[in-house]
Amino acid sequence: MSEPTKLSQARRGDRGVIVKVGDHCHHQDHALELERRLLELGFVEGATVELLHEGLFGRDPIALKVDDMRVALRRLEAASISVQLDTSVAT
């Protein structure tokens, strides 16, 4: 396993486990709202994620497999999720 990294920096085929959701800096309402919405979508600590697809222009948006769901996010939103990438399955 590698050091935790932002999900927005992942590449197609990367897999890992979510270690932190949100910046835990709740003085900004939009950051708190984003964290709440991500948690509702299943982006919780301990969930497994895999980056399935990247958009053509600017690699945005990204399609992810979160446990057994498929979800699309902008990289800006994915930047608030920290993951522990599994380097043993890198493609």
C-alpha positions, 0 to 999 in steps of 0.5 A, a space after each residue: 500500500 502507498 501513502 494516502 492520496 487524493 482521489 482526484 489524482 488517481 488514474 484509470 484502473 487504480 483501486 484503493 480504500 477510502 481513508 478520509 472524506 472531506 477536509 474536516 474544516 466545517 467553517 465553509 458551508 459548501 464544504 460541509 454540504 459536499 461532504 454530506 452528499 459524498 457520504 450519502 452516495 456511499 463515499 465512507 471510510 473503509 469503502 473500496 473504490 476503483 477508477 473505471 473511466 476518465 473523461 476525454 477533455 481534462 480527464 473530467 469527470 471520472 466514473 468510479 466503482 464504490 463497493 458495488 455502485 457506479 458513481 460519476 464525480 468531477 475531479 474537484 469533488 474527488 479532491 476532498 476524498 483521501 484514498 489508500 491506493 493498492 499498488 499491487 494491482 496497478 495497471 
